[in-house]
Amino acid sequence: MVQLGMNTNYGSQIGLTAPNGLWERKSHKNYIKCCQIEWGATPVDGIAGKNTWASLLSSRGNTARSATAFDTSTRLTLLHRNIVLSQICQLVLPVI
């Protein structure tokens, strides 16, 4: 289902993922590319590097945009950072 969704919504931008039901390296890389497109991270390269992580924690100045971790007027404090990191670990680590 995820592979079909990536193909339908992002296939023209990232290339197609074989909808074989197997979560392979290309599936994972294309999923990161989809996230980078949604988050406005550059470059869209399928690598969760420093630019991708920074895009999750920084504002582009548009207070009308949707944000998962912080709204665009929230100042990032150590407490906020720790909360977000713990939530990311809960979401990502079980998958790995």
C-alpha positions in Angstrom: 0.0 0.0 0.0 2.8 2.5 0.9 4.6 1.7 -2.4 1.5 2.3 -4.4 0.8 5.5 -2.6 4.4 6.7 -3.3 4.0 5.8 -7.0 0.7 7.6 -7.3 1.5 10.8 -5.4 5.3 11.2 -6.0 6.3 8.8 -8.8 6.8 11.5 -11.4 9.2 13.3 -8.9 11.1 10.4 -7.4 10.8 7.5 -9.7 8.6 4.4 -9.3 8.9 1.9 -6.5 8.2 -1.7 -7.4 4.8 -2.4 -5.7 5.9 -5.9 -4.6 5.1 -5.6 -0.9 8.7 -5.9 0.1 10.3 -3.0 1.9 13.6 -2.9 0.1 16.4 -0.3 0.0 14.8 1.6 -2.9 11.4 1.7 -1.1 13.1 3.2 2.0 15.1 5.8 0.0 11.9 6.8 -2.0 10.0 7.1 1.3 12.6 9.6 2.6 12.4 11.5 -0.7 8.6 11.8 -0.2 9.1 13.1 3.3 11.7 15.6 2.0 9.3 16.9 -0.6 6.5 17.3 2.0 8.8 19.0 4.5 10.5 21.3 1.9 13.9 19.8 2.7 16.6 20.2 0.1 18.2 18.4 -1.6 15.6 15.7 -2.2 18.1 12.9 -2.2 16.6 10.1 -0.1 19.2 10.7 2.6 18.0 11.7 6.1 21.0 14.1 6.6 21.4 17.3 8.5 19.3 19.4 6.1 16.4 17.0 6.4 16.5 17.0 10.2 16.9 20.8 10.3 13.8 21.2 8.1 11.8 19.4 10.8 12.9 21.8 13.5 13.1 25.1 11.7 10.6 27.6 10.4 10.4 29.0 6.9 8.5 32.0 8.2 5.1 30.8 6.9 2.7 30.8 9.9 -0.1 29.3 7.8 1.8 26.1 7.0 1.1 22.9 8.8 3.7 21.6 11.2 3.9 18.4 13.1 6.4 19.1 15.9 6.2 22.9 16.3 4.2 25.7 15.0 6.1 28.4 13.2 6.1 30.7 16.2 7.4 28.2 18.8 10.9 28.8 20.1 12.8 25.6 20.2 14.0 24.9 23.8 15.9 22.0 25.2 12.7 20.6 26.6 11.0 20.8 23.2 14.0 19.2 21.5 14.0 16.3 24.0 10.2 15.7 23.6 10.5 15.6 19.8 13.5 13.3 19.8 11.8 10.9 22.1 8.7 10.9 19.8 10.9 10.3 16.7 12.6 7.4 18.5 9.3 5.8 19.3 8.2 6.1 15.7 11.4 5.2 13.9 13.2 2.6 16.1 10.4 0.0 16.1 10.6 -0.1 12.3 14.3 -0.5 12.0 
